[in-house]
Amino acid sequence: MPLRLWLTVALISLLPLSVLGAVPSAAQPPALRVAIVANSVDRPAGEELLNALRAGGANPELLRPDELNVSEFDVIVVLGGPDAYEGVGNLTSTIIDQDAAHFVRHIVNSSIIYNGLLNGTDAVVVAGITRRETALAAKVFIAEGFANTKLYVYGTFEATGYRPGQFAVYNVTVELVNGTVINGTITSRVLEGEIGGVRGMMREDSMLFPSLGERGNLTFRWLQLENGSICTQALLPNSMGGPRDFNCTPLWAGRERPPTYGLLYKMVAEVRSVPAGEFLALRILTATTMKWVAPEVPLGGVIELSQILSDGSMQTLTLLSYGG
């Protein structure tokens, strides 16, 4: 894998998927009507989700199960597992498959995010084996920018909790297929600034790999405009093409991501220690990635990540410090 590509992959692994799939505001549809359905136990998590979706521009309502009329909404979000009280469990059981139900019923400290259908309407289940895991899963759903669902267009910086002054610093180790090991750091922070005469909330990610010389000193900026569009700027050394002009065409413009249906996340809550401290985190496992996410950490919540890249290289990121 070319150097520039795997450096970019290292950075992208920390970004919410909603940022990577952002589309110009002109292409965004009218605000979707979203029903958040929760029982009395999970209502605090529902209120947090309500505020996040509202901040992103959606039109959400928080309802009890007996208040839900599915035909009135574009997307349903159900908080709670198949055995949840007050009618939530019946809704969840209609949406998720048997494997997801077995996982969240029988695996200790487990939680899921599942994207399915309820009477033909897109329905997302965010559920844990107890209310603690449900609350944690809801925070991850927000931090991930509602990725892989119809709600991803509302995963704005503000919705996912970005605030100026936040930062997170990671140690990065990449082991190439030839055995070479490269160490460095990624520093991510949130600024309120201006690029190219355009103002907005900006995420800046600086990568430093000393052994690579100037090729290992890169900065990427992601500016979110008030209308929700994502604009980018890359500050690259001359050996990698030099700085790029500020570009207000969102990444992969025109490639709006369709929803993914089925089990999106299988998660297990556990205590995880990294140099930045000890956290109650959710461990998320995919075919190529294992990561631990703690809701109190800004900029996506990642505290540790191990990933196999497409060329067989292995990268590991570990949180060193955070704040804001």
MOURDA-V636487 format. One record per residue. N is the residue number from 1. RES is the residue in three letters. PSI is psi in whole degrees, -180 to 180 (* if undefined). D_CENTER is the distance of its C-alpha to the mean C-alpha in Angstrom with 1 decimal. Layout:
BEGIN
N;RES;PSI;D_CENTER + N;RES;PSI;D_CENTER
END
This chain:
BEGIN
1;MET;130;25.1 + 2;PRO;149;26.1 + 3;LEU;-49;25.2 + 4;ARG;-36;23.4 + 5;LEU;-47;21.2 + 6;TRP;-27;20.1 + 7;LEU;-41;19.5 + 8;THR;-41;17.1 + 9;VAL;-41;15.4 + 10;ALA;-40;15.2 + 11;LEU;-45;13.4 + 12;ILE;-29;11.0 + 13;SER;-18;9.8 + 14;LEU;-11;8.4 + 15;LEU;141;6.9 + 16;PRO;140;3.7 + 17;LEU;-25;5.4 + 18;SER;-31;6.9 + 19;VAL;-40;8.6 + 20;LEU;-24;10.1 + 21;GLY;16;11.4 + 22;ALA;146;12.7 + 23;VAL;156;16.2 + 24;PRO;146;19.2 + 25;SER;-30;19.8 + 26;ALA;-24;23.1 + 27;ALA;-6;21.6 + 28;GLN;141;19.5 + 29;PRO;171;21.3 + 30;PRO;160;22.6 + 31;ALA;128;20.4 + 32;LEU;144;19.7 + 33;ARG;119;21.5 + 34;VAL;127;19.1 + 35;ALA;123;20.7 + 36;ILE;117;19.0 + 37;VAL;124;21.4 + 38;ALA;152;21.9 + 39;ASN;-179;25.0 + 40;SER;-31;26.4 + 41;VAL;-41;24.8 + 42;ASP;10;21.2 + 43;ARG;-39;21.9 + 44;PRO;-41;20.4 + 45;ALA;-36;16.9 + 46;GLY;-39;17.8 + 47;GLU;-38;18.8 + 48;GLU;-43;15.6 + 49;LEU;-40;13.7 + 50;LEU;-49;16.7 + 51;ASN;-38;16.5 + 52;ALA;-46;12.9 + 53;LEU;-37;13.7 + 54;ARG;-40;17.0 + 55;ALA;-31;15.7 + 56;GLY;-8;13.8 + 57;GLY;4;17.1 + 58;ALA;175;17.2 + 59;ASN;78;20.4 + 60;PRO;156;19.5 + 61;GLU;146;22.1 + 62;LEU;120;22.1 + 63;LEU;157;24.7 + 64;ARG;159;26.6 + 65;PRO;-38;27.1 + 66;ASP;-7;30.7 + 67;GLU;-6;29.6 + 68;LEU;127;27.5 + 69;ASN;101;29.0 + 70;VAL;-37;26.7 + 71;SER;-14;28.5 + 72;GLU;-3;27.6 + 73;PHE;156;23.9 + 74;ASP;-32;21.6 + 75;VAL;139;18.8 + 76;ILE;134;19.2 + 77;VAL;120;16.7 + 78;VAL;126;18.6 + 79;LEU;113;18.0 + 80;GLY;153;20.1 + 81;GLY;-174;21.4 + 82;PRO;-13;24.6 + 83;ASP;13;26.9 + 84;ALA;152;25.5 + 85;TYR;171;28.3 + 86;GLU;30;29.6 + 87;GLY;-10;28.9 + 88;VAL;-42;25.1 + 89;GLY;-37;25.9 + 90;ASN;-41;27.9 + 91;LEU;-48;25.2 + 92;THR;-43;22.6 + 93;SER;-27;25.4 + 94;THR;-25;26.0 + 95;ILE;-44;22.4 + 96;ILE;162;21.3 + 97;ASP;177;23.4 + 98;GLN;-37;25.6 + 99;ASP;-44;23.5 + 100;ALA;-42;20.5 + 101;ALA;-42;23.1 + 102;HIS;-43;24.9 + 103;PHE;-50;21.8 + 104;VAL;-14;20.8 + 105;ARG;-35;24.6 + 106;HIS;-16;25.8 + 107;ILE;124;23.3 + 108;VAL;135;23.6 + 109;ASN;26;20.6 + 110;SER;160;18.5 + 111;SER;161;15.9 + 112;ILE;158;14.4 + 113;ILE;122;12.2 + 114;TYR;131;14.7 + 115;ASN;115;15.1 + 116;GLY;-150;18.9 + 117;LEU;145;21.8 + 118;LEU;107;24.1 + 119;ASN;40;27.4 + 120;GLY;-3;25.9 + 121;THR;137;23.0 + 122;ASP;132;19.4 + 123;ALA;126;18.4 + 124;VAL;127;15.2 + 125;VAL;124;16.2 + 126;VAL;110;14.2 + 127;ALA;147;16.8 + 128;GLY;167;18.0 + 129;ILE;-27;21.5 + 130;THR;176;22.2 + 131;ARG;-28;21.0 + 132;ARG;-48;19.5 + 133;GLU;-34;17.1 + 134;THR;-43;16.4 + 135;ALA;-42;15.5 + 136;LEU;-42;13.2 + 137;ALA;-38;11.5 + 138;ALA;-39;11.3 + 139;LYS;-39;9.7 + 140;VAL;-42;6.9 + 141;PHE;-41;6.7 + 142;ILE;-48;6.8 + 143;ALA;-33;4.5 + 144;GLU;3;1.5 + 145;GLY;32;4.6 + 146;PHE;35;6.8 + 147;ALA;148;6.4 + 148;ASN;15;9.8 + 149;THR;172;11.7 + 150;LYS;-17;14.1 + 151;LEU;-2;12.1 + 152;TYR;-26;9.5 + 153;VAL;-14;12.2 + 154;TYR;7;11.8 + 155;GLY;57;8.3 + 156;THR;169;10.5 + 157;PHE;-45;10.6 + 158;GLU;-42;12.9 + 159;ALA;-37;11.0 + 160;THR;6;8.0 + 161;GLY;13;10.9 + 162;TYR;139;12.0 + 163;ARG;141;15.7 + 164;PRO;137;18.3 + 165;GLY;-15;19.4 + 166;GLN;148;16.3 + 167;PHE;158;16.1 + 168;ALA;134;15.1 + 169;VAL;131;17.4 + 170;TYR;141;17.0 + 171;ASN;136;19.9 + 172;VAL;130;19.5 + 173;THR;127;21.9 + 174;VAL;123;22.4 + 175;GLU;110;25.2 + 176;LEU;165;26.5 + 177;VAL;-22;28.4 + 178;ASN;4;31.7 + 179;GLY;-11;31.1 + 180;THR;135;30.4 + 181;VAL;128;28.0 + 182;ILE;128;26.3 + 183;ASN;148;24.9 + 184;GLY;-166;23.2 + 185;THR;152;20.7 + 186;ILE;126;17.7 + 187;THR;119;17.7 + 188;SER;139;14.9 + 189;ARG;162;16.0 + 190;VAL;130;15.8 + 191;LEU;156;19.1 + 192;GLU;107;20.9 + 193;GLY;-164;22.9 + 194;GLU;134;24.6 + 195;ILE;127;24.6 + 196;GLY;31;27.4 + 197;GLY;2;28.5 + 198;VAL;129;25.3 + 199;ARG;153;23.8 + 200;GLY;-177;20.4 + 201;MET;132;17.4 + 202;MET;137;16.6 + 203;ARG;130;14.3 + 204;GLU;127;16.6 + 205;ASP;117;16.1 + 206;SER;128;19.4 + 207;MET;132;20.2 + 208;LEU;115;23.6 + 209;PHE;92;25.3 + 210;PRO;-37;29.0 + 211;SER;-14;30.6 + 212;LEU;1;29.6 + 213;GLY;-145;31.4 + 214;GLU;-23;30.4 + 215;ARG;-17;28.2 + 216;GLY;18;25.9 + 217;ASN;95;25.5 + 218;LEU;149;22.8 + 219;THR;132;20.8 + 220;PHE;140;18.2 + 221;ARG;140;17.6 + 222;TRP;108;15.1 + 223;LEU;126;16.9 + 224;GLN;123;15.8 + 225;LEU;167;19.0 + 226;GLU;-28;20.0 + 227;ASN;2;19.9 + 228;GLY;-12;16.2 + 229;SER;148;16.9 + 230;ILE;129;15.3 + 231;CYS;154;18.1 + 232;THR;157;18.3 + 233;GLN;134;20.9 + 234;ALA;127;21.6 + 235;LEU;98;24.3 + 236;LEU;152;25.8 + 237;PRO;164;29.2 + 238;ASN;-33;32.1 + 239;SER;-14;32.1 + 240;MET;23;28.8 + 241;GLY;-5;29.9 + 242;GLY;175;29.7 + 243;PRO;144;27.5 + 244;ARG;147;26.1 + 245;ASP;151;26.9 + 246;PHE;131;24.3 + 247;ASN;115;22.9 + 248;CYS;15;21.8 + 249;THR;118;21.2 + 250;PRO;157;17.4 + 251;LEU;137;16.2 + 252;TRP;42;17.5 + 253;ALA;141;19.1 + 254;GLY;-10;20.5 + 255;ARG;60;18.2 + 256;GLU;135;16.5 + 257;ARG;121;14.4 + 258;PRO;155;16.2 + 259;PRO;150;14.6 + 260;THR;129;14.6 + 261;TYR;146;16.9 + 262;GLY;-160;17.4 + 263;LEU;111;15.6 + 264;LEU;-41;11.9 + 265;TYR;131;11.3 + 266;LYS;122;14.3 + 267;MET;150;13.8 + 268;VAL;128;16.6 + 269;ALA;134;16.9 + 270;GLU;158;19.0 + 271;VAL;129;20.2 + 272;ARG;131;19.2 + 273;SER;131;21.1 + 274;VAL;172;20.2 + 275;PRO;-28;22.2 + 276;ALA;-12;20.3 + 277;GLY;-171;21.4 + 278;GLU;133;21.0 + 279;PHE;148;18.1 + 280;LEU;109;17.5 + 281;ALA;160;14.3 + 282;LEU;125;12.8 + 283;ARG;124;13.6 + 284;ILE;126;11.7 + 285;LEU;130;14.0 + 286;THR;-173;14.1 + 287;ALA;-31;17.2 + 288;THR;-4;16.6 + 289;THR;139;14.0 + 290;MET;127;14.1 + 291;LYS;154;11.7 + 292;TRP;130;12.1 + 293;VAL;129;9.7 + 294;ALA;123;11.7 + 295;PRO;-28;10.9 + 296;GLU;-10;13.6 + 297;VAL;128;12.4 + 298;PRO;172;11.1 + 299;LEU;44;8.9 + 300;GLY;-18;5.8 + 301;GLY;2;8.4 + 302;VAL;128;9.3 + 303;ILE;-24;13.1 + 304;GLU;145;14.2 + 305;LEU;134;13.5 + 306;SER;132;16.1 + 307;GLN;135;16.0 + 308;ILE;122;18.9 + 309;LEU;169;19.1 + 310;SER;-25;21.0 + 311;ASP;6;24.2 + 312;GLY;-7;24.2 + 313;SER;155;23.3 + 314;MET;131;21.3 + 315;GLN;146;18.9 + 316;THR;132;18.0 + 317;LEU;136;16.1 + 318;THR;133;17.1 + 319;LEU;126;16.5 + 320;LEU;-40;19.8 + 321;SER;161;19.4 + 322;TYR;167;17.3 + 323;GLY;-179;18.4 + 324;GLY;*;18.5
END
